[in-house]
Amino acid sequence: MKKLVFVAAIAFIAASCGGDSGGDARVDEVIAFLEEESAVDDVQLTDSENRCLAGEIVAGLDDDLLDELLAGNPKDDPPEGAELVLIESLFDCVDMNQLMVDSMVADGATQEEAECFAGALDAETLETMMSSDLTGTDPSPEEEEALAAAFFEAMFTCGSFDE
């Protein structure tokens, strides 16, 4: 599960959004950043997903934070303060269920296993997992209980897969 969160986070970072505040040039910079990253990833985002993400990121981050994000390595954690914008942008622009399936299949799960597991976790659960992982903050006790229950239910329903 940690690997799935990591893969989703990478995809999310790679999809670092940009919007209206910096104009089309800033959006194009972010798109180029995302395309460069996706060239080495097992999971590819579509052109429209990259454009959406780029627009959201440009709109959600100030110029300094956007510059810091683009100057960094997409494999590293995003700059402090960018995490939640990146996560929200990813969930706004990408079919997270399909991203999860693609990530799991790339990691060795069968299509059936991946679809079962991805279908067992809702968007809110995935967003809580990613937010906690990227920001380094623990979920509330209620969220933690819900995460554990969802994960165990998925494991009992779908089985486990070898990574």
N, C-alpha and C positions, 0 to 999 in steps of 0.2 A: 504494500500500500504506500509506503514511503517513497518507493521508486515512482509510482504513478503520480504522486503529488509533485515530485521533482520534475518528471517529464512535463506535466501540465504547467508547472511554474516556468520551465524553460520555454515552452510554447508561448506562454503568456508574456514572458520577458521579450521573446523574439517578436511578439506581436505588439510590443510597446506602442501605444496609440499616440496619435497626433491629430489635432483638429484645426479649428478655424483661427485660433489666436496667432499662429505663426504663418498662416497662409499655406498655399499649395507647396511652396518650396520646403517647408518644414515637414509637411506630410510626406512628400517625396523622399526626404532624408530618412524618415522613420521606415517607410516602405523598403528602401534599399537596405537598411539595417535588418529588417525582418526577413527579406529575401536572402540576404547573405547567411543569416543564421539557419534558415530553413533548408539551405543547400546541404547542410551537414546533419540535419535531424532525420530521424526515421519517420516522423510525422510531419506531413506537409499541410500548410494552410493554403486556402484558395486565394486568388488575387483579390476577390471582393472581401474576404475576411481580413487580409493584410491591410487593405485600404480602410476598412471600417476601424480596425485597431489603431492604425496610424492616426486617423482623424480623432478618435477618442483620446488618445494619449496627448496629442498636440493640444487639444482643448483642455485636458485635465491637469497638465503639468506646466509650471512656469518655465521660462526659457532656460534658467540656470539648471534646474533639475532635469529638463529634457536634454540639455547639453551633456550633463554628467551621465545620464543613461546611455546616450549614443556613443560617448567616449569609452564606456566600459565594455567588458567582455560579457556577451549574453549568457555565458555559462555561470557567471558570478551572480550573487544576490543583487537585486536592483538597489539603487540608492535609497537611503532612508527617506521616507516621505512619498516615494513613488509606488510602493507596494499595493496599496488599496486601489489606486487609480488603475494600475495594471490589471489587477484581479477583476475589478468591475468592468473594465473594457473588454477583457477576455470573455466574460460571461455575457456581455451585451452583443458581442460580434461573432462568437464561435459556437457551433453546436457542440457543447461540452460532452454530451453523451457519445457522439461520434468520435471526438478527440480522444476520449477515454478508451473506446473500443480500439481505435487505431494504435494508440500507445501500448495497450496491453498485447495486441497481436504482434506488434513490433518487438515486444519483450518476450515473446514465446508462448503466449496463451493462444488457444484455438479461438476461432471466430465465435463459436457458440459460448465458450467460457467468458470471453470478453463482453459479449452482448448481455449475457445474464448478469454479470457483475455490474456493468455500467447501468443497466436498467434497474438494479436494486438500490442505487444511490441517487437521490434527487439533487437538483442543482444547489439547493440551500446547503446540503451536507457537503458537497464538493467545495463550495465557496468557503464554508467554515474551515474545512481542512486546509485549503490553500492559503487563506488569510492567516491562519495560525502558523503555518509553516514559513511563509514569507516574512511575516512581521516578527516572528519569534515570541509571540504572546500566546499564552495558554488560553484555550477556550474556557468559557464559564463552566462551572460544574454541570449545569444542565446541558450545555452544548457538548461537553465531553461525554456525558452519559448517552446522549443521542447519537454521537459519532460512533461510540463503541457498539451500541445496539445495531445501528445500520450496518456497520462493518461485519459484525458477527452474523447477522441475518443473511447478508450477502454470501458470506463464506459457507454457512450451512445450506443455503439454497443452491448456490452455484458450485460449491466445492472450492478447492484452491488450485492454483496453477503453478507449475515450476517456472521460476524466473531464470 
